[in-house]
Amino acid sequence: MKRILAVAIIMVALIGSVFATGNKEKAPAKGVTITLMQNKPEIDGMLKTYAKVWNSETGNTVIIKSIGGSSSVTLGQQLKADYAAGSMPDIFVIAGKQDYKEWAGIILDLSGEKWVKDTSVAFKNNGKVYGFPVAIEGWGLAYNADLLKKAGIDPATLNNYEAYKAAFAKLDSMKTQLGIDSVVSMAAGPQMGWVTADHNFNSLLANGLPYGDMTVVNQLLNGQVDKKRLSEYADWVGLLFKYADKKILTTGNYDAQVGAFASQKAVFLHQGNWVDPNLKAAKATFKMGFAPHGSMHTTTDGIFVAAPSYYVINSKSKNIAAAKQFLNDMVYTSQGQDFMVTKADMIPAFSNIKLNPSGQLSKSVQKWSKEGKIYSWDQYYFTGDFRSLTLAPIYNQFANGSINEAKFIELMTKAFESLKK
């Protein structure tokens, strides 16, 4: 899997031939309106602009609804509300297996679509393709290389807890000299649980393990906790919280978190390459890249890379043909490719696309991937409710100081034990 994913990301196995779709669906009529609900607010504007371009080319309309970032509800919660109201979108996003299980009854089989042959990271279940990969994404801990150089810190040395502990302390002692407000920009407030209970949580699940290794995931899903691994992970969470700007950490939204890094008021950012469009808009031109997470005391040498989410089509939609065309056109038209790579700065998940993103963090993801130094995204093997309603509040309590590290470990342990089958 590691090899296949790396190949998909660096796009060296370019497939130039055109494949038959196997799709007997008739072409959509003009004047059709479809709705797409997605979870990447950072590309909301670009996606809406592309929807207008697509409308001018096809005569059909796409209404874009973006849920995420600092939204008061999660995508899953909004989808449940829409389902109850009988107003499900034509295209929506799932993050992985648990989301698929929840919506399997209305997710269309896309195995016959043209784009399936041009990607190795589509979402599959029982040999059938159901999900169109939105992009390839990755994250470690993003760093400002210019500020690290001023502090005499080599980012290549940041690969375990002790290295980060020493670096954070040094940077904190140089705040005035460096012109920073905090060492780390991280948000853990009530509306930012996806930063902690999705992305940071994955450090516990996958850091240091071979790609696709489910050992820790399966243990936790069965209520079994590796005390040493959890304790080291708690050290990492506590270290990030200690050196984060307290206001951003406890009450800051997505824009505040990314903005502190973009304006060079923080040396590190706990986000992934999806922030490239935000950094470009903020004219952040300093050198940057990703270093591994320091959630273990032993050295690790990789970052977390995968297809983060998938577009699926509502099988109950009255406009399936138009929904299918919208997805195919993103892959096979110059306008669609331009949207994905040039405008949205995403790493394409399709081997026929020759464009490469310009964002520095996306380039860093591609570099780590080319070297085969990648770890899995395993957080989505846990339900959205478990992550957002059970785990996220624990991180939030730890961040705002209402519990200490020992209590954090205790509450996390109890949460996992509650999953025992």
N, C-alpha and C positions, 0 to 999 in steps of 0.2 A: 504493500500500500504506500509505503514511504516513497518508493521509487516512482510509482505511478503518479502520485500527487506532485512530486517534485517535477516530473516531466510536464505535467499539466501546467504548473505555475511558470516555469521558465520558457514554455512554449517552444521546445526544440523539435518535437515530433509534429510538424505541421502537416496537416492533411489537406491537400489541395483539391481533391476530387469532389464532385457533387453527388450526393446520395439521394436515392429515391426515398420519399417520405413514408410510403406505405399508408398514407393517410387518405381515406376515401371521403373525408369531410368536404362538403361543397364550400366554395369561397364565400366569405361573409358579404351580406348585402351592404350597400352604402347607407350611411346614417345611423349605424349601430352605436350604442353607448355602452361601454363596459367600465367596471370599477376595479381598481387595483389597490389593495391595502398592504402596505409594507412597513418595515420597522427600522428604516435607516433615514432618520430626519436630515442627516448631513447631505443626502443626495436628493432631498425633496424638490428643491428648485430645479436641479438639472433634469430630474425625471419628468417634472411638469413641462419643462421646455421641450424635451424630446416628445412628450405626448402631443404637443401642439404641432411639431414637425410631422409626426405620424398621422395626425388628423389631416394635415394638408396633403399628404401623400395617398391616404386611403379613403378619406371621407368619413372615417369612423372616429369616435371620441373615446378618450380614456380619462376617467376621473381618478386622480391620485389622492389617496388618503394615507398620511404618514403617522404612525404611532411609535413613539420611542423617545430616546434622549431623556428629557425631563418630563415626559407626559405623565399625567396623574393616573393613567391606567396603562396596563401592559397590552401588548397586541393580543395575547390570549384572552384577556378579560374583555377587550372590545369585540373580538370575534364571537365570544359567547353571548354578549349582549345583542349583537347583530343577528345571530342565529335565532335567539329567542324572539326577536322582533320580525323575523322573516325577511331580513334585508342583508343577507350574506353577499360579500363582494364576489365578482366573477373570478378574480385572481387574488390569492392571498399568500402569505408567507408561513412556512413551517420551519422550525429550527433543527429538527431531527426526529429520531424514532418516537419519542414520547408524544410530540406534537402530531406526528402521523397517526399514531394509535387513537388519539383523541378525535381526529377528523377523518379517519379512514372511510367512513360511510359516505362522504361527499367529495372525496378526492379522485379526480379523473386519472385513468391509466394513460400515460403519455409515451408508452414504449415505441409507438410507431412514428414519433415525430422526427423530423430531419436532424435536429440538433443533437439527438441522443448519440449519434455516431461520432460527434466531434467533441465529446467531453468524457473524461474518466471519473468525474466526481458528481454525477447526477445522483439524486436520492432514489434508492431502490428498496423494494420490499418483495421478498419471495421471487426474485428474478425479474420483476417488472419495474419499469421506471415511472415514478410519480412526481418527482421534483426537479425543476429547472434550477441549476446552481446560479445564484445571483452573482457570485464573484469568488475569487480566492482571497482570503484574508488571513492576517496573522498579527500576533502581538507578543512582545516580551515586555520589557520596561523601556519606553522611549526615552532617549537622552539627548541633551543639547551638547554636542561634541565641542563646541567653542568654549562653553563654560567649564566643561571638564578639563579642557586643555589649560585654561587659565588657572585651574586649581591643581594642576599637575597630576590628574587622574587619568589613567588609560582605561577606556571603556572595555577593552579586551580582558581586563582583570576582574570585571564585575560578573562573576559566575557562581557565587555561593553567598550564603548569609553573612559570613564573617567579612568578606570583601565589601559587601554593601554597607555593613555596620560601620566599618572604618571610613568608607568614602562618605557616607551620610554625615558622620560626625565632623569630618574635615570640612565639608561643604557648609555645614551649619555654622561652623566657627568663622567662615569667610563670607557670611551673608552681605555685610556692608560692602566689602571689597568687590563682590560679584554683582551687587545690585539686585539681589533676589529677596523675595518675601518668604520663600520656603524652599526646601530641598525637593519635595515631591508635590505634584499636583494630583490629588486623588479625591474622589467624591464617594461618600458612603451614606448619604442622607436617604430619607424614606422614598424618594422618587428615583434614586440612583442605585437601587439594589442590583441592577444588572452588571454594574462595574464590579461589585464585590461577589455576589452570589452566583454570577455566571462566569465572568472572566477570571477574577482572582481565585475563585473556588476551583477552577480547573487546574491551578498549580498543585493543589493537593492531589488531584486525580491523575495527572499525567506527567508532571515534571520529572525528568530523568528516566522515563520509561520508554521502551521501544514503541514506535508508532503503532497504534492499535492495541497495545497491551491493556487488557481490561481487568487486570488483577485488583487494583485498588477500587475501581468502580464496582466490581462484583462483590467485593468484601463489604463495602459500605451499603450497597443495596440489600445485602443480607444481614445488615445490622452489626457487622464486625469491624472494629476500629483498630487500626495500627497506631498504637499510642505514641510511638516514637515519631512516626511520620506526621501525625497530627500536631504533636508538640513543636516540631521544627517549623511546620507550616504556621502555627500560631505566633511563633517568634517573628516570622516574616511579615505577617499581617500587622503585628504590633509595631514593628520597625517602620513600616510605611506610614502608619497612623501617627507615630511619634514625630516624624519629620514632615508631615503634611501641614498645609495651611489649615488651621482649625475651622475657619469659617467655611471655606470651600469643602472641607472634609465632611462637615456635619449638616450644612444647609445649601451648599453650592449646587448649581445645576450643571448640565453638560457644557454650556457655553462658558461658564465661569471656570470650569476645570480646564478645558482646552485653551481658553484665553490666557490663563496664567502662564502656560507653557509657551504659547505663541508670542507673548510679549516679553519672554525671557525673565519672568518673575519666579519661575521654578525651573530646576535643572532636569527633573524627570517628570514624565507623564504616564499615568496608568491608563492607556488606551491603545488601540491598534491602528493599523494603517488606514482605516476608514476615516481618520481625521485629516488626511491629506488635503481634501477640499477646503476644510476649515482653515488649515494652516496657510494654504495658498491665498485664500480670501483675506487673511490677516497679514499677508506679505511677510511671512516668517521665512527668511532666507538663510538663517544660520544652519550649520551642518548638524545633522541629526541621524539617528539610527536606533536599532533595538539591541538591547542586551538581554541575556536570559534572566528569568525570575530567580530570586535568591531564596526560594522557599525550602531549600535543603542546606544542610551544613556541608555536605559533600558537593563537589563541583558538578555542575550540569552545563551542557554545551548545545543549547538549542532554544528555539522559540515555538510558540503554539501556532500551527498553520492548518487550515482546512477550508472547505466550502462552508461559510457560516450559516447560510440559510438558503431556502429554496422557494421559488414561485411554484404554486400548485394551482390547478384550475378546478373550480367548483363544478362538479359533475351535474349539479342541478341547474346550472346557468342556462339561460335561453340564448346565450351568445357565445357558445363554445368555439365556433369557427373563428370569430374575431379575436377571442382570447388567445387561441393557438397562433394566429397570425402575428399578434403583437409580440409574443415570445420569439417566434422564428425571425421576425424582422429585426429584433435586437441583435441577433447573431449574424444574419446574412445580408444586412443592408449597411451601406457606408454610414448612414445617419445613426443607426443603432450601435454600431461599433464605436463611432465617434462619441456618442453619449457615454457608453460604458467606460471607455479608456481615457479619452481626452478630456471630456467634461467632468465626469464623476471620479476620475482618477482611480478606477478600480482595476485590479488584476483580473483579466478575463479568464473564465474557466473553460474556454472553448479553443481548441487547437487550431482552428482555421483563422483565428484573429491574429494578425501580425503586429498590431499596435502594442506599445508598451506604455504603462503609466509614467508620468513624469515626477510624481511625488517621491520625496526622499524615503519616507517610511515604507512605501510600497516597494521601492527598489531594495530596501534593506530586507524585506520579507523574501523577495526573489533571490537575494544573495544567500540567505540562510537556507532556502529551499534547494538552490542549486548545489550547495555543499551537503545536502541530505541531513542537515541538522534541524530537524523539526519534531515536535511532539504533538500528540492528538488533541482534539477538542472533544472532551468527554462529558461536559456538564449537562448536555441535553439528553443523557440517559436518565436524568432525574427529572421529575415532572416540573412544569412551570410553577405550580402552586407550592411545591416543596422548596424550590429555590426562592421564590419571591415572598411567600408567606411565612415560611419557617426559617430559612437560613438568613435572608436579607436583614430581618430585624435583629438577629444576633450580631451581625457585623455592625449594624447601626448603633447598638448599645455599646459595643466595644469602642467604636469611634468616638462617641460622645462622652465616654468615661464613666458610664453608669455601671459597667462591669469591668473587671480586670482580666488579664490573660488567662489566669487559672479558671475563672468562671466562663470565659469564652470557650475554652477547651471542654469544660463540663457540659455546657449547653449544646455545643456541636456534637459531642459524643451522644448525648441523649437524643438529639435529632436523628442521628444515623441509626441508633438502636431502635427507634420507633419504626424503621423501615423493615425490620426483620420479618421475614415471611412465616 
